[in-house]
Amino acid sequence: MNAPLRVLFVDDEAELLGGLRRRLRRARELEASYAIGAEQALTVLGERQFEVVVSDLRMPEIDGPTLLATVAERWPRYGRLLLTGCAQPGLERHFGVVHAVLGKPCPVPRLRAVLGRARDLRQAWPADVATEPPAYRAWWTAVVDDDEQAGLGIADEALRGAAPVLSVNPLPLQPVADESSAAWVETLGPVRVGAIVLVAGLVEGDDGRWQRSLNNACAFETVARREGMSSHDCMLAFMAGALCGVDGVPARDLGSRLLPWGLPDAVVDAVRRGAGPPGLGDAA
């Protein structure tokens, strides 16, 4: 029998943490701790070991994404989940450090399921970590910094290579104003562009693998849209499809080796299973 999953919940409102404690009192698979605000959380993290950190989005002084970025730097193996009570379009910029985004209040069965997946994935943490394409991390750094010029410089070559394939796939996106990289970034959004930059680094100029990966990405998202999944989940489907389409590496092996890169857990899980979009979503 597995030992309880060590989880730290962080919120700046003690009353909300108390409510969460009461809701999770029967979750015997969890060893939950609670911290009021990011500063207390960092103190607790320095004193004890955890496996997952779940943080509220909006907190004074140090917000949730900033806290989780610190966790990613100091404790990279910890799962990092973000809770938010509001839809916020800019959340995609945190994909480099946040493994899942959950609506608040999150139903307890949903929370327990996502935490269980976080544990299962981290038990598969590989000894052989795949080399992360440098451009992928650089892309997310540019996104977080709102550095449009740097982002375009990083993504330009990958987008020019992807444009012919994307132009003939039936993704129901807004028409691209022109064939410039800036127009593609505006149309695709940061998550899809990040997936394209990532795959470009993995296939290393192999046109056949490149085309299969992009076709698979579009196919996954098309299925996700047909099933009425949210826009958030559709973007995750595109990313998962792109990575599942990188042939030449067994999907399970590839998925496990991607885990240290900070990709969303839903994407890593889908790649490990070689599965399609159903079940990807983490957002409310």
Residue, then its C-alpha position, 0 to 999 in steps of 0.5 A: m500500500n502506498a504511503p499517503l501523498r504529501v501535499l502542501f496547500v497554500d492560500d492567503e485566506a485561513e478560512l478557505l484553507g480550513g474549509l479545504r481541510r474539512r472537505l479532505r478529512r476522509a482522503r486517507e491517501l493524502e497527508a495534507s499540510y496548509a500554509i497561509g500565504a507564500e512566505q509561510a509556504l516557503t518556510v514550510l517547504g524548507e523544513r519538510q519534504f512534499e510531493v505536490v504543492v497546490s497554490d491559490l492564484r491571487m495572493p498578496e506580495i507573492d502570487g501563486p505562479t511566482l511561488l510555483a516558479t520558485v518551487a520549480e527552481r528549488w524542488p523540481r520534482y514536486g508537482r505544481l498545481l494552481l487553483t483559481g476562482c476566475a477565468q484569466p486568459g493570461l494563465e497560459r503563460h504559466f505553462g512552463v511551471v504549472h502542471a495543472v490549473l483547477g477551478k476554485p472551488c474544485p470538487v473533491p473527487r476531481l482534486r483527488a483524481v488530479l493529485g493521484r495522477a500527479r503522484d503516479l507520474r512522479q513515481a515514473w520520474p526517469a533516471d534518463v532525462a531527455t534533453e530539453p530543446p533550449a528554444y522551448r524554455a526560451w520561448w516560455t521565458a519570453v512569454v512570461d516576460d512579455d518580450e514579443q520580439a524575443g519570442l518571435g526570434i525564437a519561434d520564427e524558424a519553427l513557425r515558418g516550417a509549420a505554416p504549410v502543414l497548418s494551412v491545410n489542416p482544418l483547425p477552426l482558428q481565426p484566419v492568419a492575416d498574413e504569412s508572418s510569424a507574428a500573425w501565426v503567434e497571434t492566431l495560435g496562441p502561446v501554448r500551440v506555438g510552444a508545442i511547435v517550438l518543442v517539436a521542432g527541437l525534437v525532430e531536428g529537421d526531419d521533415g517526415r517526422w515534423q509533418r506527422s507530428l503537426n498532422n497529429a496535433c491538428a487531429f487531436e485538437t479537431v477531436a477535442r473540439r468535436e467533443g466540446m472540450s474547453s479552449h484550454d483543453c483543446m490547446l492541451a490536445f494540440m500539444a499532446g498530439a504533437l508529442c504523440g506524433v514524434d515517432g521513433v521513440p516509444a510513447r511511454d518512454l518519451g512521456s516519462r522523460l518529458l516529465p522534468w520539463g514542466l509540461p502540463d501533467a495532462v499532456v505528459d499522461a496522454v503521451r505516456r498512454g499514447a492516448g487521444p484527447p479525452g480526459l486531458g482537461d484540468a481546468a474548470 
